[in-house]
């Protein structure tokens, strides 16, 4: 995840790049605390490709839901 600061309306600078976890794509920002919340889980191996699903995605492992919290 890349944290960016708006220096001016037309200028931005990268503050830092933060390592997250595989699959952590959906996020929410608490504008008051500046905390970022991401959700993910652990994944198993991808199933074998088929003609219907040539690029199958790995399934989430049950019971591994994880909430990641970043910020001050």
C-alpha positions as CSV (number, residue, x, y, z in Angstrom):
1,X,0.0,0.0,0.0
2,X,1.4,3.4,-0.9
3,X,0.8,6.3,1.4
4,X,0.6,9.6,-0.5
5,X,0.5,13.2,0.8
6,X,-1.2,16.0,-1.1
7,X,1.3,18.8,-1.0
8,X,-0.9,21.1,-3.1
9,X,-3.9,20.6,-5.5
10,X,-1.6,19.5,-8.3
11,X,1.4,18.0,-6.4
12,X,1.6,14.8,-4.5
13,X,4.5,13.0,-2.7
14,X,4.9,9.4,-1.6
15,X,5.2,9.2,2.2
16,X,5.9,5.5,2.5
17,X,5.2,2.1,1.0
18,X,3.6,-0.2,3.6
19,X,3.8,-4.0,3.3
20,X,0.3,-5.6,3.7
21,X,-0.8,-9.2,3.2
22,X,-1.7,-11.1,0.1
23,X,-5.3,-10.5,-0.9
24,X,-5.7,-7.3,1.1
25,X,-7.5,-5.2,-1.5
26,X,-10.7,-3.9,0.1
27,X,-10.0,-1.0,2.5
28,X,-11.7,1.7,4.6
29,X,-10.2,5.0,5.9
30,X,-11.2,6.6,9.1
31,X,-10.9,10.3,8.2
32,X,-10.8,11.4,11.9
33,X,-8.0,9.0,13.1
34,X,-6.3,8.5,9.7
35,X,-6.3,4.7,10.3
36,X,-6.7,2.4,7.3
37,X,-8.4,-0.9,7.7
38,X,-7.9,-3.8,5.2
39,X,-9.4,-7.2,5.2
40,X,-7.9,-10.4,3.9
41,X,-7.5,-14.1,4.7
42,X,-5.0,-16.9,4.1
43,X,-5.3,-18.7,0.7
44,X,-4.9,-22.3,-0.3
45,X,-3.4,-23.4,-3.7
46,X,-5.3,-22.4,-6.8
47,X,-7.3,-25.3,-8.4
48,X,-6.3,-26.7,-11.7
49,X,-7.3,-24.6,-14.8
50,X,-10.3,-25.7,-16.8
51,X,-11.7,-24.5,-20.1
52,X,-14.5,-22.7,-18.1
53,X,-11.9,-21.2,-15.6
54,X,-8.6,-20.9,-17.3
55,X,-7.2,-18.7,-14.5
56,X,-8.7,-20.0,-11.3
57,X,-8.2,-18.0,-8.1
58,X,-7.1,-19.7,-4.9
59,X,-9.8,-20.3,-2.3
60,X,-9.7,-18.6,1.1
61,X,-8.9,-21.0,4.0
62,X,-11.9,-21.1,6.4
63,X,-11.4,-19.3,9.7
64,X,-8.5,-17.2,8.6
65,X,-10.3,-13.8,8.1
66,X,-7.9,-11.1,9.1
67,X,-8.4,-7.3,9.8
68,X,-5.2,-5.3,9.2
69,X,-5.0,-1.8,10.8
70,X,-2.5,0.8,9.8
71,X,-2.0,4.4,11.0
72,X,-1.3,6.5,14.0
